[in-house]
């Protein structure tokens, strides 16, 4: 039974979970409920053995207009207080790290997460999509690392994850200028895998890709995500040692025997995920 959330709506279709940010009147701005609930949503879907792929999308006119600064004022002690000193600054550090954990829940989820982006994807939106595995967008999507315009630094994941996706030069340009880029430019610099004409074709493509992934062995897919994430900051030798152990941990499996049987019988495998 899927839990009801204040700012998220979950639709499960066989092995795919659609997760919609559902605060359209506020342009899906990320307020206190978002930061608390995203961890719960990812945990629920991570624990659901029927779910193999997650698509993160949004209701309304856009993906997200970014952090809800007004709504978050009470969650970030001292944000609007001049002369903040000592202990209050330590509390601010703790609050920021909690927000980082919220975004990291997308990265840590064992299931692949596909971001399906339309309209604005601003500020915290970039933090969100860089923690996803694959990014698709409609042609009307707009991206911006907007923090410099409001005199803050992007501090919940963009500056750590984005350089690995688009390179340091593009990251610095977007961060220092706070300028908008469209979907075509985002694809050109490898922020996006694909761009589609409109929201309907975007969602159809996201679901088709999710089905392709869901048809594979979930044990192999989850293990591959874990290995790729582990190897980000490791040398090749460390990565090879890790994947050798990870591979040995899932072999043999029912998925493996099903793959062999399907090959021999010249049919598409139906992986049980065990």
Residue pairs with C-beta under 8 A, 6 or more apart in sequence:
2 10
2 12
2 44
3 40
3 44
5 33
5 37
5 40
5 41
6 33
6 37
7 21
7 22
7 23
7 28
7 31
7 33
7 34
7 37
8 19
8 20
8 21
8 22
8 37
8 38
8 41
9 19
9 20
9 22
9 59
10 17
10 18
10 19
10 20
10 41
10 44
10 45
11 17
11 18
11 20
12 18
12 48
12 50
12 51
13 207
14 50
14 214
15 50
15 51
15 52
15 53
15 214
15 218
16 51
16 52
16 53
16 54
16 55
16 207
16 210
16 211
16 214
17 45
17 48
17 51
17 53
17 54
17 55
17 111
18 55
18 57
19 41
19 45
19 54
19 55
19 56
19 57
20 57
20 58
20 59
21 28
21 34
21 56
21 57
21 58
21 59
21 63
21 64
22 28
22 58
22 59
23 29
23 31
23 34
23 59
23 60
24 58
24 59
24 60
24 61
25 60
26 65
26 68
27 60
27 61
27 62
27 64
27 65
27 120
28 58
28 59
28 60
28 62
28 63
28 64
28 65
29 64
29 65
29 66
29 67
29 68
29 71
30 64
30 66
30 67
30 68
30 72
30 124
30 128
31 68
31 71
31 72
32 71
32 72
32 74
32 75
34 68
34 102
35 72
35 75
35 98
35 99
35 102
36 102
38 102
38 103
38 105
38 106
39 101
39 102
39 105
42 54
42 105
42 106
42 108
42 109
43 105
45 51
45 54
45 109
45 111
46 109
46 110
46 111
49 273
51 111
52 111
52 213
52 214
52 218
52 221
52 273
53 111
53 112
53 114
53 210
53 213
53 214
54 109
54 111
54 112
54 113
54 114
55 113
55 114
55 116
55 206
55 207
55 210
56 106
56 113
56 114
56 115
56 116
56 128
56 132
57 63
57 115
57 116
57 117
57 118
57 203
57 206
58 64
58 117
58 118
58 119
61 119
61 120
62 118
62 119
62 120
62 121
63 115
63 117
63 118
63 119
63 120
63 121
63 125
63 129
63 141
64 120
64 121
64 122
64 124
64 125
64 128
65 120
65 122
65 123
65 125
66 120
66 122
66 123
66 124
66 125
66 146
67 123
67 124
69 150
72 79
73 79
73 80
75 95
76 92
76 95
76 96
77 88
77 91
77 92
77 95
78 84
78 88
78 89
78 91
78 92
79 92
81 88
84 92
96 155
96 156
99 155
99 156
100 155
100 156
100 157
102 156
103 127
103 128
103 131
103 156
103 157
104 131
104 157
106 113
106 128
106 131
106 132
107 131
107 161
107 229
110 222
110 225
110 226
111 222
111 225
112 133
112 134
112 213
112 221
112 225
113 131
113 132
113 133
113 134
114 132
114 133
114 134
114 135
114 136
114 206
114 209
114 210
115 128
115 129
115 132
115 134
115 135
115 136
116 136
116 137
116 202
116 203
116 206
117 125
117 129
117 135
117 136
117 137
117 138
117 141
117 192
117 202
118 137
118 138
118 140
118 141
118 199
118 202
119 138
119 140
119 141
119 142
120 141
120 142
121 128
121 129
121 137
121 141
121 142
121 143
121 144
122 142
122 143
122 144
122 146
123 144
123 145
123 146
123 147
123 154
124 156
125 143
126 143
126 144
126 145
126 154
126 158
126 162
127 154
127 156
127 157
127 158
129 135
129 191
130 157
130 158
130 161
130 162
130 165
131 157
131 161
133 225
134 193
134 209
135 191
135 192
135 193
136 192
136 193
136 194
136 195
136 196
136 202
136 205
136 206
136 209
137 183
137 186
137 187
137 192
137 194
137 195
137 196
137 202
138 183
138 195
138 196
138 197
138 198
138 199
138 201
138 202
139 182
139 183
139 184
139 195
139 196
139 197
139 198
140 183
140 198
140 199
141 182
141 183
141 186
141 192
141 195
142 180
142 181
142 182
142 183
143 174
143 180
143 181
143 182
143 183
143 186
143 191
144 174
144 178
144 179
144 180
144 181
145 154
145 158
145 162
145 174
145 175
145 178
146 178
147 153
147 154
147 155
147 175
147 178
148 175
148 176
148 177
148 178
149 178
153 159
154 175
158 175
159 171
159 175
162 171
162 174
162 191
163 171
164 232
165 190
165 191
166 189
166 190
166 191
167 189
167 190
170 189
174 181
181 189
183 192
183 195
184 195
186 192
186 195
187 193
187 194
187 195
194 205
196 202
196 205
213 221
215 268
215 271
216 271
217 253
217 255
217 256
217 259
217 269
217 271
217 273
218 255
218 271
218 273
219 250
219 253
219 255
219 271
219 273
219 274
220 250
220 255
223 246
223 247
223 249
223 250
226 246
227 239
227 242
227 243
227 246
230 239
230 242
231 238
231 239
231 242
231 243
234 242
250 256
253 274
254 272
254 273
254 274
255 269
255 271
255 272
255 273
255 274
258 269
258 270
258 271
258 272
259 269
259 271
261 269
262 268
262 269
262 270
263 269
